[in-house]
Amino acid sequence: MDYIIKSSALQLTVTDEGGSMRSIIYLPTGEERLWQGGEAWSSRDVVIFPIIGHAQPFTVAGKQYSLKSHGLVRYRTLTVRDMGDDFIEFGLTSDEQTLKEFPFEFLFVLRYEVRGNSIKLTYFVQSKSGKMPFYVGGHPGMKAPGGEALIEFSKREHPLIYPVGEDGAVAPEGVQRMVLNKEFFSRCKTLQMGNLTGSTIRMTTADGFVTEYYSNCPVYAFWSNENAGDYVCVEPWWGINDFPAAPRELSLKPFINFDDGAGQAFSYLITITKN
């Protein structure tokens, strides 16, 4: 089921099927800002938990488990916990089926808040069965004519790029702006950048829209289908896509998070304006 929340500038549609965003309307012009799916990428947004990407089988305490792409939440129906005109909160708790795929009891809460030109997303993760390792993150696909966008950081960054072969990461020269397009993604596939200093990331597209992302996440990923699709994804990750050199034991993977029952919140902000 879809739900709509609004601010003075944005109308956000979200669904309880995976908790993802379905539509972002920029109200001053009535324009859709979220990619609406197609052959180039059938999704529009993905809520990621507890693994990122097309992960290989992983182990917990020596036992092997396997999950579909980006984990559990995107394939489950969430429960609406609370809702108002400008916010909605979903919840998901572990059950008999999730325990077969991910051997931890948990509470996962997803909250959307719309204020003016901004959308705030908050993930709350709480273990119900001891120390739980996990990844979490977002995957919004914003409209970008030609699948091209100018990316600018608010300060010069010296990121680590993950992964490169068996080396795990390399440090490039400082970067403050870059153009992402189909040719770029044909070479890079998914660009994963870590070691950022907290810059605001500004994405400008040919249709005159500026989308800004802010988060304290340790890794940002940038992706689009290399062959088609008028969109670019800027993805805040508390984790990293699986790669061959990564440990199979979940608790040993790079950027892994842990919760011992206290619960932890992770959030990012998207602001949309038009030049």
FINULO-457743 format. One line per field, with one value per residue: residue in one letter; chain; residue number from 1; x, y, z of N, C-alpha, C in turn. Coordinates in steps of 0.1 Angstrom, whole numbers. Layout:
aa = [A ...]
ch = [A ...]
i = [NUM ...]
n_X = [X ...]
n_Y = [Y ...]
n_Z = [Z ...]
ca_X = [X ...]
ca_Y = [Y ...]
ca_Z = [Z ...]
c_X = [X ...]
c_Y = [Y ...]
c_Z = [Z ...]
This chain:
aa = [M D Y I I K S S A L Q L T V T D E G G S M R S I I Y L P T G E E R L W Q G G E A W S S R D V V I F P I I G H A Q P F T V A G K Q Y S L K S H G L V R Y R T L T V R D M G D D F I E F G L T S D E Q T L K E F P F E F L F V L R Y E V R G N S I K L T Y F V Q S K S G K M P F Y V G G H P G M K A P G G E A L I E F S K R E H P L I Y P V G E D G A V A P E G V Q R M V L N K E F F S R C K T L Q M G N L T G S T I R M T T A D G F V T E Y Y S N C P V Y A F W S N E N A G D Y V C V E P W W G I N D F P A A P R E L S L K P F I N F D D G A G Q A F S Y L I T I T K N]
ch = [A A A A A A A A A A A A A A A A A A A A A A A A A A A A A A A A A A A A A A A A A A A A A A A A A A A A A A A A A A A A A A A A A A A A A A A A A A A A A A A A A A A A A A A A A A A A A A A A A A A A A A A A A A A A A A A A A A A A A A A A A A A A A A A A A A A A A A A A A A A A A A A A A A A A A A A A A A A A A A A A A A A A A A A A A A A A A A A A A A A A A A A A A A A A A A A A A A A A A A A A A A A A A A A A A A A A A A A A A A A A A A A A A A A A A A A A A A A A A A A A A A A A A A A A A A A A A A A A A A A A A A A A A A A A A A A A A A A]
i = [1 2 3 4 5 6 7 8 9 10 11 12 13 14 15 16 17 18 19 20 21 22 23 24 25 26 27 28 29 30 31 32 33 34 35 36 37 38 39 40 41 42 43 44 45 46 47 48 49 50 51 52 53 54 55 56 57 58 59 60 61 62 63 64 65 66 67 68 69 70 71 72 73 74 75 76 77 78 79 80 81 82 83 84 85 86 87 88 89 90 91 92 93 94 95 96 97 98 99 100 101 102 103 104 105 106 107 108 109 110 111 112 113 114 115 116 117 118 119 120 121 122 123 124 125 126 127 128 129 130 131 132 133 134 135 136 137 138 139 140 141 142 143 144 145 146 147 148 149 150 151 152 153 154 155 156 157 158 159 160 161 162 163 164 165 166 167 168 169 170 171 172 173 174 175 176 177 178 179 180 181 182 183 184 185 186 187 188 189 190 191 192 193 194 195 196 197 198 199 200 201 202 203 204 205 206 207 208 209 210 211 212 213 214 215 216 217 218 219 220 221 222 223 224 225 226 227 228 229 230 231 232 233 234 235 236 237 238 239 240 241 242 243 244 245 246 247 248 249 250 251 252 253 254 255 256 257 258 259 260 261 262 263 264 265 266 267 268 269 270 271 272 273 274 275]
n_X = [8 5 15 11 29 34 50 55 68 74 60 58 57 55 59 45 56 85 92 102 108 84 77 86 75 81 67 64 67 54 68 81 107 119 133 112 113 119 132 159 164 144 136 131 140 157 155 181 192 201 226 247 243 249 255 279 275 275 290 280 292 304 284 268 250 227 216 192 197 208 196 171 149 138 122 101 69 62 51 29 38 34 20 17 7 31 50 60 62 76 77 96 98 119 112 101 109 128 148 159 174 190 205 195 175 155 146 135 132 119 118 103 105 92 101 97 119 131 138 140 155 155 169 164 179 177 190 176 187 213 247 247 258 257 248 235 215 207 192 183 171 175 160 177 185 196 211 231 251 264 286 293 314 312 336 371 379 396 392 388 387 366 360 394 404 423 432 416 413 421 438 429 439 431 396 369 349 330 320 294 284 271 293 312 301 302 329 334 313 301 307 323 329 348 360 353 348 325 313 287 270 265 243 238 216 208 182 179 176 188 200 208 228 232 250 264 275 298 305 298 279 278 258 246 227 248 241 215 187 174 187 205 220 227 240 238 257 261 282 295 296 297 328 353 377 368 362 344 331 305 308 334 336 345 336 315 286 275 250 240 216 209 201 204 205 205 209 200 198 180 178 159 160 153 170]
n_Y = [-12 23 54 89 118 153 184 220 222 196 165 134 100 69 33 4 -19 -31 -6 16 46 59 80 114 145 177 203 231 232 209 186 153 138 115 86 65 39 11 -7 -3 -1 -16 -9 20 30 17 1 -7 -35 -64 -65 -54 -50 -75 -98 -124 -157 -156 -161 -168 -174 -196 -209 -210 -185 -170 -142 -123 -97 -68 -75 -80 -62 -50 -69 -74 -68 -39 -26 1 23 48 80 111 143 151 132 97 65 34 -1 -32 -64 -92 -126 -161 -168 -148 -154 -177 -168 -148 -148 -135 -119 -89 -54 -32 0 25 58 86 120 151 183 215 219 195 160 138 108 82 54 30 6 -22 -48 -79 -101 -103 -94 -80 -80 -59 -42 -11 11 35 38 57 66 93 114 121 135 117 101 114 135 162 161 176 183 199 206 201 167 137 109 73 47 20 -14 -22 -46 -70 -54 -38 -10 22 54 82 112 145 154 175 179 161 145 124 99 78 67 68 51 27 21 21 9 6 33 35 54 62 75 102 136 146 163 181 167 177 174 181 184 182 191 213 209 207 185 178 160 150 134 115 91 64 56 65 56 56 52 41 25 14 14 24 45 73 83 88 74 83 71 67 48 27 8 -16 -27 -62 -79 -99 -102 -97 -107 -138 -142 -125 -107 -97 -82 -53 -20 -29 -27 -28 -39 -41 -43 -19 -2 17 47 58 83 103 132 146 173 192 215 239 255]
n_Z = [0 -8 7 13 21 28 24 22 -2 -12 -23 -11 -18 -4 1 18 10 13 22 6 -13 -36 -52 -57 -57 -69 -58 -65 -93 -101 -109 -113 -94 -87 -102 -122 -128 -150 -179 -176 -149 -127 -102 -79 -56 -28 4 25 43 60 47 20 -15 -40 -23 -15 -1 35 67 101 132 121 106 75 56 34 15 -5 -30 -14 10 36 41 18 6 22 38 55 87 95 119 129 118 102 87 75 80 83 98 96 106 111 123 132 123 120 94 86 104 94 73 83 112 136 160 156 157 132 122 102 93 77 71 60 53 42 16 20 26 52 61 84 99 123 142 161 181 192 202 214 205 174 141 112 81 68 48 21 -12 -33 -65 -85 -109 -139 -168 -196 -180 -166 -144 -126 -100 -69 -42 -10 0 -7 -12 -1 -9 -1 -25 -30 -39 -50 -70 -52 -33 -18 -13 -27 -26 -42 -61 -47 -48 -59 -77 -101 -132 -137 -159 -186 -199 -179 -160 -174 -172 -144 -131 -102 -81 -51 -24 4 35 36 46 57 39 22 -5 -37 -64 -97 -124 -159 -163 -147 -119 -85 -63 -30 -7 26 51 78 70 65 39 6 -23 -59 -86 -118 -144 -169 -196 -201 -191 -174 -149 -118 -90 -58 -30 4 26 54 55 31 -3 -10 -17 -34 -18 7 41 49 72 88 110 107 85 65 77 92 113 148 171 204 216 226 206 175 156 122 98 69 48 22 0 -23 -50 -75 -102]
ca_X = [0 12 12 16 31 37 55 51 75 75 50 65 49 62 51 49 63 99 94 109 101 78 76 89 70 86 54 64 65 47 77 86 121 124 132 100 115 120 141 173 164 130 133 132 147 158 160 191 195 213 238 246 246 247 265 281 271 284 289 279 296 307 273 266 237 226 205 190 204 205 192 158 137 131 113 91 58 64 39 29 38 29 19 11 7 45 59 55 72 74 85 97 105 123 103 107 115 140 159 165 183 198 202 194 162 158 136 140 123 122 110 104 100 93 101 102 125 140 134 150 153 162 168 167 182 179 191 168 193 228 255 243 265 247 249 222 217 197 195 174 175 170 160 189 184 208 218 243 250 276 287 303 315 313 350 380 380 407 385 393 378 364 373 401 410 425 439 406 411 432 436 432 441 419 385 358 338 332 308 291 276 271 307 319 297 307 342 335 302 296 318 322 338 349 369 348 349 312 309 275 272 255 241 231 213 205 169 179 174 199 197 219 227 241 250 277 278 312 306 288 280 273 255 235 229 257 236 203 181 177 188 217 218 237 236 245 259 268 287 301 292 306 338 359 387 362 360 331 324 298 313 347 335 348 325 303 281 271 241 239 203 205 195 212 199 213 200 205 189 180 172 157 157 155 177]
ca_Y = [0 35 65 102 128 165 197 231 221 183 155 121 87 57 21 -5 -30 -27 8 25 58 56 93 127 156 190 210 244 230 196 177 141 138 101 77 58 25 7 -18 0 -5 -17 -2 34 32 4 2 -17 -41 -61 -66 -44 -55 -89 -104 -138 -163 -152 -170 -163 -184 -208 -214 -202 -180 -163 -133 -117 -84 -57 -79 -85 -53 -47 -80 -76 -58 -33 -21 15 25 62 88 125 149 153 121 83 56 19 -10 -46 -73 -105 -137 -174 -168 -140 -161 -187 -161 -138 -155 -125 -112 -75 -44 -23 11 34 70 96 133 161 197 224 213 184 147 132 94 77 40 26 -8 -27 -62 -85 -114 -102 -85 -82 -73 -55 -30 -4 23 39 36 65 69 106 116 128 133 111 94 122 144 169 159 185 182 212 208 191 154 127 97 60 41 6 -20 -23 -59 -76 -44 -33 5 31 68 90 126 152 157 183 178 150 143 110 96 64 63 67 39 16 17 20 1 13 40 35 64 63 85 116 144 151 172 180 163 184 168 190 176 190 197 224 205 205 176 178 149 151 123 111 77 62 53 69 49 63 42 41 15 19 14 32 50 87 85 86 71 87 61 67 34 24 -5 -16 -38 -73 -81 -112 -102 -95 -119 -144 -140 -112 -97 -93 -74 -38 -10 -35 -21 -38 -34 -51 -42 -5 4 28 55 63 92 112 143 150 186 194 228 241 267]
ca_Z = [0 -8 16 8 31 21 30 14 -14 -17 -20 -10 -18 1 2 29 4 14 28 -3 -19 -49 -59 -51 -66 -66 -59 -72 -107 -103 -116 -106 -92 -85 -114 -121 -131 -164 -182 -172 -135 -124 -89 -78 -43 -20 18 26 56 68 39 9 -28 -43 -14 -15 12 46 79 114 141 114 98 63 53 21 14 -18 -31 -4 23 39 42 5 2 33 40 68 94 98 134 132 106 102 74 70 84 84 104 94 114 108 133 128 124 118 81 86 112 85 64 91 125 147 162 155 153 122 121 91 94 67 75 49 58 32 4 24 31 62 63 96 101 137 142 175 182 203 205 216 196 160 130 101 73 65 39 11 -26 -41 -79 -89 -124 -145 -182 -202 -169 -164 -133 -120 -85 -63 -27 -4 3 -14 -5 -5 -5 -5 -34 -26 -37 -62 -70 -39 -25 -9 -15 -31 -23 -54 -58 -41 -58 -54 -86 -111 -140 -138 -171 -190 -202 -166 -153 -182 -167 -130 -126 -90 -75 -37 -18 18 41 34 59 60 29 15 -19 -46 -77 -106 -136 -171 -162 -138 -105 -77 -52 -21 2 37 61 84 67 61 25 -4 -36 -70 -96 -128 -154 -179 -209 -204 -179 -170 -134 -111 -76 -47 -19 17 31 66 51 18 -12 -9 -28 -32 -8 20 49 48 85 88 120 103 72 67 80 98 125 158 181 215 223 229 194 169 145 111 90 59 44 8 -3 -37 -54 -90 -105]
c_X = [9 6 18 17 36 43 50 57 76 63 57 56 58 53 55 56 78 103 101 101 96 78 80 85 75 74 54 62 57 55 81 101 127 122 120 101 114 130 155 175 149 126 134 140 147 162 169 193 193 227 236 250 243 257 267 276 281 282 287 282 298 296 270 252 238 214 204 197 198 197 177 146 130 121 102 80 60 51 40 28 32 29 12 11 21 55 52 66 67 82 85 104 108 112 109 114 128 151 166 176 193 195 202 179 164 145 142 129 128 113 114 98 102 91 106 107 133 132 144 145 161 159 172 168 184 179 182 175 209 234 253 251 255 253 235 225 206 202 185 179 168 170 171 189 197 216 231 241 263 275 297 302 317 327 358 382 391 401 393 382 378 357 381 409 411 430 429 403 423 429 439 436 429 409 375 346 341 319 306 281 277 285 314 315 300 321 342 324 296 308 314 333 337 359 366 348 336 307 294 278 261 255 233 229 208 191 168 177 188 194 209 217 237 239 264 281 292 315 295 290 273 270 245 237 237 252 223 197 184 177 202 214 230 232 244 245 266 273 293 296 302 316 346 369 381 361 346 324 318 304 327 347 338 335 313 299 276 261 240 226 199 198 203 204 209 204 207 194 191 172 171 153 158 160 168]
c_Y = [12 45 78 111 141 175 208 230 207 174 141 109 76 45 12 -18 -27 -14 18 36 54 68 104 138 169 199 223 243 217 185 165 141 124 93 68 44 22 -4 -16 -2 -5 -11 13 38 19 8 -10 -22 -56 -63 -57 -52 -70 -97 -119 -144 -159 -162 -162 -175 -197 -214 -205 -198 -172 -154 -128 -103 -74 -62 -84 -75 -51 -57 -83 -65 -52 -28 -6 17 38 70 101 130 150 143 108 75 42 11 -25 -53 -86 -116 -150 -174 -160 -147 -172 -181 -152 -142 -146 -120 -97 -67 -35 -12 21 46 80 109 143 174 206 216 200 172 142 117 89 62 37 11 -12 -42 -67 -98 -112 -93 -89 -74 -70 -43 -24 7 25 37 44 68 82 107 125 125 128 103 101 132 150 167 168 183 196 216 198 179 146 114 84 54 26 -1 -20 -36 -65 -66 -37 -18 11 45 76 104 133 155 166 183 167 149 128 108 81 58 60 53 26 11 14 11 8 20 41 44 64 74 99 123 150 162 170 176 169 178 177 183 186 197 209 222 203 196 175 167 152 140 121 97 76 60 59 61 57 53 46 29 21 21 23 37 64 89 83 84 76 80 62 53 34 9 -5 -28 -50 -74 -93 -113 -100 -108 -125 -142 -126 -102 -92 -84 -59 -30 -17 -28 -32 -31 -45 -50 -28 2 16 34 59 71 99 121 145 163 188 208 228 254 276]
c_Z = [0 2 11 20 23 30 20 0 -20 -14 -21 -9 -14 1 13 24 3 19 19 -7 -33 -58 -51 -60 -60 -68 -66 -87 -111 -109 -107 -105 -90 -98 -112 -126 -146 -166 -177 -157 -131 -111 -90 -66 -36 -6 20 40 55 60 27 -4 -29 -35 -16 -2 23 57 91 124 133 105 87 61 40 20 -1 -18 -21 8 24 37 29 0 12 33 54 74 97 113 138 119 108 88 67 75 84 90 102 104 109 119 127 131 121 104 81 93 104 76 71 105 137 148 163 154 143 120 110 92 83 73 64 55 47 20 7 29 40 63 75 97 116 137 157 175 194 207 206 206 182 150 119 93 71 56 30 -3 -35 -55 -83 -104 -128 -160 -188 -192 -166 -153 -130 -105 -80 -48 -22 0 -5 -6 -10 -1 -8 -14 -32 -37 -50 -62 -56 -29 -15 -12 -20 -28 -36 -50 -53 -52 -51 -64 -96 -119 -141 -150 -175 -193 -189 -160 -161 -177 -152 -124 -114 -83 -60 -31 -3 22 38 47 63 51 25 0 -27 -59 -85 -119 -147 -171 -152 -123 -98 -65 -43 -11 14 47 67 81 63 46 17 -17 -46 -81 -106 -137 -165 -193 -212 -190 -175 -155 -130 -96 -68 -35 -7 23 45 64 37 10 -10 -20 -24 -21 6 28 48 61 86 98 117 91 75 69 87 111 135 167 191 222 226 218 189 158 135 102 79 54 29 6 -18 -40 -69 -93 -113]
